[in-house]
């Protein structure tokens, strides 16, 4: 296929279907801080800029790039939705499931952090 046969909308669809799953693999277990959210947004915009052939020095805003591509920011929302779905799946598990106990912080017979307290018999 020649390069001219690939439309931008087709390239954007391929990015969403082939690149995003690889980039977000295991995202259900990520701890999303502000830094990670910023990186995900930057990754999404960088991919769109590559597809539209817009240099980062071209003085075009991210909103302009999104408007030109005809899409909205979706990557971060997708990751958050996957995290929410996974936590719901974890909460539906049986009570004796170790994963659920860790998430709920209800570990049976778990010791407290630090040096053990002196018992009356130890003195």
N, C-alpha and C positions, 0 to 999 in steps of 0.2 A: 504494500500500500504506500502511496505517496504521502508526503507530509501534508499536502493541501487537503487530503480527504478527511483528516481528523479535525473535527470541529472542537471549539473550546468547551461546549457543553458536554461533548462525549469525553473529553479529557478530564473534566471535573467529575463526571460520573465514575470514570475509571479510578480517579484518585480516591473517591469515597469508598469504592468497593474493593480496591486492591491495597492501597497504601494505609488507610486509616485502621483497618483491622490489625495490621502488623504493628502499627505505632501504638495502639491501645491494648495490645495483648496483656491480659492480667490486670487491667485497670480497675477491676472490681475490688482489688485489695490495696490500691494506692491510697496514701494519705494525701489528699488534695489541699495544699496550702496555696497561698496567693502566688507564690513563685511558680508552682507547677501550673496553675491556671493561666498565668501570663505566658508560660512557655507553650502550652497547648494552643492558645490563641495565636501566638507568633508562628507556630508550625503550620496552622491552617492558612494564615495569610501568606506565608512564604510559598506554600504550594500553589495558591491561586495566582500569586505574582509570577511564578515560573510559567504557569500555563498561559497566562495572558501576555507574557513577555514584557512585564513592567519592571524596570530596575528599581532597586530600593533608593537609588539616588535621583529618581525621576520626579520627586516632590509630589507624589500622589498619595493621598491619605488612604488609610485602611478602609474607610467607608466608601471611598471612590472605587477601590478595588472590588469590594463586595457588591456594589451597585453595578459595576461593569460586568461582573461575572453572573449577576442575577441570582445570588444566593444570600443566605443569612448565615451567621456564625452557628455552627451545629456541633462541632467536635466536642467542646466542653460540655454542652448539654447532653450529648450522647454518653460521655463518660459518667456524668452524674446520674443519669438514668440507669446505667448498668450497675453502678454502685448501689443505688436504691433497690433495684430488683434483686440483687444478690443478697442484700441484708434482709429483705423480706423472705427470701428462700431459706436463709440461715435460721431465721426466727421460727419458721414452720417446722423445723426438725424436731425430733424427739428430745425430751428433757435430758436424757443421758448422753447426748451428743457432746463430745469434747469441744468442738468448734463453737457451738452455741453457748456453752458454759464460759468459754474464754471471752466471747463477745459481750456477754451479760456480766462478766466479772463475778461469777458465782462459783468459783472453784471450791469444791469440797476439800476440807483438810489442808487448805493452803496456809502456809506460814506467813507471818507478817515480815516485812522487810527489816533488815538490820539485825543487830545482836539480839538473841533470844532473852526474854525477861528472866530474872532470877525467880525461881519458884521458892515457896516456903521451905520445901524439903532440901533444897540446894544450899541453904545457908549454913 
